[in-house]
Amino acid sequence: MRHVNKYLIATITTVMCLTACGHTTEEKELADFSTSISNFTATIQDANQQINELDVDDAEASDKLLSILDNLDTEFKNLAELPVPEQYQSIETLADEASENMTNAVSYFHSAYESEEFNEQDADVAYQYYTRAMTRVEYIGYVLVGEIPENDHVTVQEQELNDNRFIDKLLDNGEETSVEETTTAVIME
């Protein structure tokens, strides 16, 4: 979880610094995206803290856990629906997969805790889906800060981009130039 936070916070800071200098549509999209990622990160941190503070001896702990997870599921769905700026398009699939995995995790957690007896098998499956969702969020953080995650289950594809980048405009004293570069897509296997 700390790795996710580190990368998302670094990304947010970078994007906010880059977007504070102008008011183009692209810059506004980046600023909105940065704010959404910042809010998502804060929500994950808050949920993590709430989960860690649950008292397992409290009779209502499972209900509180399920409520926290329901809120996380909503936030992950919002992440998947978030409009992503062109330079970060490669995270869309990861966000969709993270949302799908979180939805499955929450469903299995409900099944585990709401059955007459605690269903350990459903809890194990739920935890696997939860871990997959959080791994994808971690990879999103890597991509947002320009790093490539290292894992046997990750495929990296580079794609060419040809557009007018606002950062290039800033560095070239406002002159619009066409820049060919590559973007990295991270695909989970």
Secondary structure, 3 states (H helix, E strand, C coil): CHHHHHHHHHHHHHHHHHHCCCCCHHHHHHHHHHHHHHHHHHHHHHHHHHHHHCCCCCCCHHHHHHHHHHHHHHHHHHHHHCCCCHHHCCHHHHHHHHHHHHHHHHHHHHHHHHCCCCCHHHHHHHHHHHHHHHHHHHHHHHHHCCCCCCCCCEEEEEEEEEECCHHHHHHCCCCCCCEEEEEEEEEEC
